[in-house]
């Protein structure tokens, strides 16, 4: 926020040019009803509210492609045109893949949790990965199973890849709906394309924040399908093991 606030100040002062029609130009130049500009801090938050879901979707798109590569039988379900299938797949991508391990927040009041005192204003970390892989909540947390969200709709305080609570009053990303809608559309689009996946490192390093497949997800020969057929190799859609989490990685620079 501080960096973007400085950028807004630099744009307004003329030290840094903003591309005409760009998001930066629009936010930096926006005026409220009474004619006053947004404070640099508020402008920075508005920029982040657009950037965060956009960046999150690009990461989740790589995870969606990773899931379809591992479990090709899911492609036909997404091609069927049922919006519920797309939503379930998008929820499972967000639950299963470790985009961010935790989220931080400040305690709104003094509280005690399991004997630990947390003062008002104290830092609290929400274990996103732990909750999204809690066997008590999900039963088979290391199985990629979108149908779990057809059997049991996502509860606000169970599925927390982008924070918990009510986004109007709590610590949940207000751009979550944007991210979910974009991911649904991207998943259906990916499932409807034909492409090759060349040799690459698809391990997912758990020491990188935010993480992604080490080589991203590289596709070649992307094309619209000439025809669609089901093959015996497309039947298996489940696995009980995580997709090559790279827990031994010691560098987060890749």
Helices and strands as residue ranges (DSSP letters): H 2-13, H 23-29, H 40-70, H 74-79, H 83-96, E 102-106, E 111-113, E 116-118, E 123-127, H 128-132, H 135-138, H 148-151, E 163-164, E 171-172, H 176-191, E 193-196, E 204-205, E 220-224, G 232-234, E 245-246
